[in-house]
Amino acid sequence: MYKLFDIRHVKLQFKIRFLEEGYVPQDKVSAIRGGIGEMLLRMNCIGRRDCENCSFRNECIVQRIYYHKPAIVPDFVTEKGNMGYLFECDNAYKYVEKGTVMEFSMLLLGDNIVNFSSILQAVYQFGMYGIGKEGIRFEIISIVNHRNESILYENNVRMDLLYPDYISNYIQKRIREEGISDRYSLRFETPWSQKYQGKFIHKISSEPFVDAVYRRCYLAHCMEGIPMNRAHPFRNQMHITKQKSWTDGILRYSSTHEEKIALKGIAGKAVLVD
C-alpha cells in the first residue's frame, strides 16, 4: 500500500512578521498563491503575459512551477493544472497589527522541488510589495524543514537542509507514532468541490472521497513518470458514519481571467470508518 505514496516531497514551515497594520485577505492560501505567482511573473516574464502565444513558453519557469507538465499525461486531463505545490494556512484574520506573526506551510512535489530557490525569492519580493489591496508588507523570520531544523543561517539559505523524502516514509512515521485505526476524522476547513458520476456532490460521501484521494495519488505518479493502475482496490471498503456539512464558498482572484472567481464546495467534518 505504501508504494502508492512513493512521491518525492519537501515540506517547509514559514513564519512571517507583518511590518505594518492593515486589512489582509481572509483566505490566506489564495492570497499567498496569487502573490507568489504575481512576483514570479514580474521577475521572469518577458512575453507580456501572453502565455498562449509566447515563444518561450516551454522554457518558462513560471509555467514549470505553477503548471508543471506531468511526465505521463493522462487522457482525461484536458486543462492545465499542477500537482507540484501546495500552500496551507489556517489564519483567518482580516486585520493585522504591526508585528503580528503568521505561519504557513509550503509543500513541493517531484521535480518542482528544484525550483524552491526561485519560489523563495518570489516570497521575499511578495513581502516587499505587500499582501492584499492595502499592500501590507511582511518579512520572513524563519523557515523550518520537516526535521524542525532552520534552513536560514545569517540570511543565507541552506539548500542542503531541504532533505527531499518520500511521502510513504512520512505516512509510516505517523503510523508508528499514532498507531493504526479503523476510524478517521475528516475535516474540510475550506470548500471541497468534487464531481462524482458526472454530478457535483452536496454532502461528504465515502466513495467520492476515496476516489478523489486515489486520483491524486495517480496524478502524482503521472507527474513523477511512474506507471500506476487507474482502477483502485479500495472501492466500497470505507463508509461515512456521521457528518456535519454545509455548502460554502470562497472568492479567489484569477490573474488569467483578471477577476475574482467564486469557488464553491462542501465544508464540515465527518467520521470515516474502514
C-alpha positions as CSV (number, residue, x, y, z in Angstrom):
1,M,0.0,0.0,0.0
2,Y,2.8,2.4,0.9
3,K,4.1,2.2,-2.7
4,L,1.1,4.4,-3.6
5,F,2.8,7.2,-1.9
6,D,6.4,6.9,-3.2
7,I,6.3,10.6,-4.2
8,R,9.2,12.9,-3.6
9,H,8.3,15.8,-1.4
10,V,9.7,18.7,0.7
11,K,7.6,20.4,3.3
12,L,8.6,23.7,4.9
13,Q,7.1,25.8,7.6
14,F,7.3,29.6,7.0
15,K,6.9,32.2,9.8
16,I,6.4,35.8,8.7
17,R,6.0,39.1,10.5
18,F,3.9,42.0,9.3
19,L,5.7,45.3,9.1
20,E,2.6,47.5,9.3
21,E,-1.1,47.3,10.3
22,G,-4.0,47.0,8.0
23,Y,-6.6,44.8,6.3
24,V,-5.5,41.5,4.8
25,P,-7.4,38.8,2.8
26,Q,-9.2,36.3,5.0
27,D,-8.3,33.4,2.6
28,K,-4.6,33.5,3.0
29,V,-3.9,30.4,0.8
30,S,-5.4,32.1,-2.2
31,A,-3.5,35.3,-1.4
32,I,-0.2,33.6,-0.9
33,R,-0.5,31.5,-4.1
34,G,-1.6,34.5,-6.1
35,G,1.0,36.8,-4.6
36,I,3.9,34.4,-5.3
37,G,2.6,33.8,-8.8
38,E,2.5,37.5,-9.5
39,M,6.0,38.0,-8.2
40,L,7.3,35.1,-10.4
41,L,5.7,36.8,-13.4
42,R,7.2,40.2,-12.6
43,M,10.7,38.7,-12.1
44,N,10.7,36.4,-15.1
45,C,8.0,37.1,-17.8
46,I,9.3,38.7,-21.0
47,G,6.3,37.8,-23.1
48,R,3.9,40.5,-21.9
49,R,1.9,37.7,-20.1
50,D,0.5,36.4,-23.3
51,C,1.3,32.8,-22.3
52,E,-0.7,31.2,-25.1
53,N,1.4,32.9,-27.8
54,C,4.7,33.2,-26.1
55,S,7.6,31.5,-27.9
56,F,9.4,31.0,-24.6
57,R,6.6,29.1,-23.0
58,N,8.3,25.7,-23.0
59,E,11.2,27.1,-21.0
60,C,9.2,29.5,-18.8
61,I,10.0,28.9,-15.1
62,V,6.5,30.3,-14.1
63,Q,4.9,27.6,-16.3
64,R,7.2,25.0,-14.8
65,I,6.3,25.9,-11.3
66,Y,2.6,26.7,-11.5
67,Y,1.6,24.5,-14.4
68,H,4.1,21.7,-14.2
69,K,3.5,19.2,-17.0
70,P,3.4,15.6,-15.8
71,A,5.8,13.1,-17.3
72,I,2.8,11.0,-18.2
73,V,-0.2,12.9,-19.4
74,P,-3.5,11.1,-18.6
75,D,-6.1,11.1,-21.4
76,F,-8.7,12.7,-19.0
77,V,-6.6,15.7,-18.3
78,T,-7.9,18.5,-20.5
79,E,-7.0,21.6,-18.6
80,K,-3.6,22.9,-17.3
81,G,-3.2,22.4,-13.6
82,N,-0.5,21.5,-11.2
83,M,0.3,18.8,-8.6
84,G,3.7,20.2,-7.9
85,Y,2.9,22.5,-4.9
86,L,0.5,23.2,-2.1
87,F,0.2,26.0,0.4
88,E,-1.6,25.7,3.7
89,C,-2.5,28.4,6.2
90,D,-5.3,28.4,8.8
91,N,-5.0,32.0,9.7
92,A,-8.4,33.8,9.0
93,Y,-7.6,37.2,10.4
94,K,-8.9,40.1,8.3
95,Y,-6.9,42.8,10.2
96,V,-3.3,42.6,11.5
97,E,-1.3,44.8,13.8
98,K,2.3,45.7,13.1
99,G,4.5,42.9,14.4
100,T,1.8,40.2,14.0
101,V,3.4,36.8,13.3
102,M,1.7,34.4,10.9
103,E,2.7,30.9,9.8
104,F,2.0,29.0,6.6
105,S,3.4,25.8,5.0
106,M,4.7,25.0,1.6
107,L,4.7,21.5,0.1
108,L,6.7,20.9,-3.1
109,L,6.4,17.7,-5.0
110,G,8.5,15.9,-7.6
111,D,10.7,17.9,-9.9
112,N,9.2,21.1,-8.6
113,I,11.4,20.8,-5.6
114,V,14.4,22.1,-7.6
115,N,12.5,25.4,-8.2
116,F,12.5,26.2,-4.4
117,S,15.1,28.9,-4.7
118,S,13.0,30.9,-7.3
119,I,9.9,30.4,-5.2
120,L,11.7,31.7,-2.1
121,Q,12.9,34.7,-4.0
122,A,9.3,35.4,-5.0
123,V,8.2,35.2,-1.4
124,Y,10.8,37.8,-0.4
125,Q,9.6,40.0,-3.2
126,F,5.9,39.4,-2.2
127,G,6.8,40.7,1.3
128,M,8.3,43.9,-0.1
129,Y,5.2,44.6,-2.3
130,G,2.7,43.5,0.4
131,I,-0.4,41.3,0.7
132,G,-3.9,42.4,-0.1
133,K,-5.4,45.6,-1.5
134,E,-3.6,47.7,1.1
135,G,-0.3,46.0,0.3
136,I,0.6,45.1,3.9
137,R,4.3,44.3,3.9
138,F,5.9,41.5,5.7
139,E,9.3,39.8,6.3
140,I,10.3,36.2,6.6
141,I,11.6,35.5,10.1
142,S,12.1,31.7,9.9
143,I,11.8,28.7,7.6
144,V,11.9,25.2,9.2
145,N,12.1,21.8,7.5
146,H,10.3,18.6,8.4
147,R,13.0,17.8,10.9
148,N,12.3,21.0,12.7
149,E,15.6,22.5,11.6
150,S,16.0,26.1,10.4
151,I,17.3,26.3,6.9
152,L,18.1,30.0,7.3
153,Y,21.6,30.9,8.6
154,E,22.6,34.6,8.7
155,N,20.2,35.5,5.8
156,N,21.6,32.6,3.8
157,V,19.5,29.6,2.7
158,R,20.9,26.1,3.4
159,M,19.6,24.2,0.3
160,D,21.3,21.0,1.7
161,L,18.8,21.1,4.6
162,L,15.7,20.7,2.4
163,Y,16.0,16.9,2.7
164,P,13.7,15.6,0.0
165,D,11.9,12.5,1.1
166,Y,9.1,10.1,0.1
167,I,5.5,10.7,1.3
168,S,5.4,7.0,2.1
169,N,8.1,7.4,4.7
170,Y,6.1,10.2,6.3
171,I,3.0,8.0,6.4
172,Q,4.9,5.2,8.0
173,K,6.4,7.5,10.6
174,R,2.9,8.8,11.5
175,I,1.6,5.3,11.9
176,R,4.5,4.4,14.2
177,E,3.7,7.5,16.3
178,E,-0.1,7.3,16.3
179,G,-0.8,3.6,15.5
180,I,-3.4,2.2,13.0
181,S,-7.1,2.9,13.5
182,D,-10.2,1.9,11.6
183,R,-11.8,5.2,12.3
184,Y,-10.7,8.5,10.8
185,S,-11.9,12.1,11.4
186,L,-12.1,14.2,8.3
187,R,-12.4,18.0,8.4
188,F,-12.9,20.3,5.5
189,E,-12.0,23.8,6.6
190,T,-12.1,25.1,3.0
191,P,-14.7,24.0,0.5
192,W,-14.2,20.6,-1.2
193,S,-15.6,20.6,-4.7
194,Q,-15.9,17.1,-6.2
195,K,-17.7,15.6,-9.2
196,Y,-18.9,12.0,-8.9
197,Q,-20.6,10.1,-11.8
198,G,-20.8,13.4,-13.7
199,K,-22.5,15.4,-10.9
200,F,-21.2,17.7,-8.1
201,I,-21.8,16.1,-4.7
202,H,-23.6,18.0,-2.0
203,K,-22.6,16.1,1.1
204,I,-19.4,14.3,2.3
205,S,-19.6,10.8,0.8
206,S,-17.0,7.9,1.2
207,E,-16.8,6.7,-2.4
208,P,-16.2,10.2,-3.9
209,F,-13.7,11.0,-1.2
210,V,-11.7,7.7,-1.6
211,D,-11.8,8.1,-5.4
212,A,-10.5,11.7,-5.1
213,V,-7.6,10.6,-2.9
214,Y,-6.7,7.8,-5.2
215,R,-6.9,10.1,-8.2
216,R,-4.5,12.5,-6.5
217,C,-2.1,9.6,-6.0
218,Y,-2.5,8.5,-9.6
219,L,-1.8,12.1,-10.9
220,A,1.2,12.4,-8.6
221,H,2.6,9.2,-10.1
222,C,2.0,10.6,-13.6
223,M,3.9,13.7,-12.5
224,E,6.8,11.5,-11.5
225,G,6.6,9.4,-14.6
226,I,5.7,6.2,-12.6
227,P,3.0,4.0,-14.3
228,M,0.1,3.1,-12.0
229,N,-3.2,1.3,-12.3
230,R,-6.1,3.8,-12.7
231,A,-8.6,1.3,-11.1
232,H,-8.1,1.3,-7.3
233,P,-8.9,-1.6,-5.0
234,F,-10.5,0.4,-2.1
235,R,-14.0,1.0,-3.5
236,N,-16.7,0.2,-1.0
237,Q,-14.2,-0.5,1.8
238,M,-14.8,2.7,3.7
239,H,-18.0,4.3,4.9
240,I,-19.1,7.7,6.4
241,T,-20.9,7.0,9.7
242,K,-21.8,10.6,10.7
243,Q,-21.1,14.1,9.4
244,K,-21.9,17.7,9.8
245,S,-21.5,19.5,6.5
246,W,-22.7,22.5,4.6
247,T,-22.2,24.3,1.2
248,D,-19.6,27.1,1.4
249,G,-17.5,29.2,-0.9
250,I,-14.5,31.4,-1.2
251,L,-13.5,34.2,-3.6
252,R,-10.2,33.7,-5.4
253,Y,-8.6,36.2,-7.7
254,S,-7.6,34.7,-11.1
255,S,-4.8,36.5,-12.9
256,T,-5.8,34.6,-16.0
257,H,-9.3,35.9,-16.0
258,E,-8.3,39.2,-14.2
259,E,-11.3,38.9,-11.9
260,K,-12.5,37.2,-8.7
261,I,-13.9,33.7,-9.1
262,A,-16.3,32.1,-6.7
263,L,-15.2,28.6,-5.7
264,K,-18.0,26.6,-4.0
265,G,-18.0,23.2,-2.3
266,I,-18.6,21.3,0.9
267,A,-17.2,22.3,4.3
268,G,-17.6,20.5,7.6
269,K,-16.5,17.3,9.3
270,A,-17.2,13.6,9.1
271,V,-16.2,10.2,10.5
272,L,-14.8,7.7,8.0
273,V,-14.8,4.0,9.1
274,D,-12.6,1.3,7.4
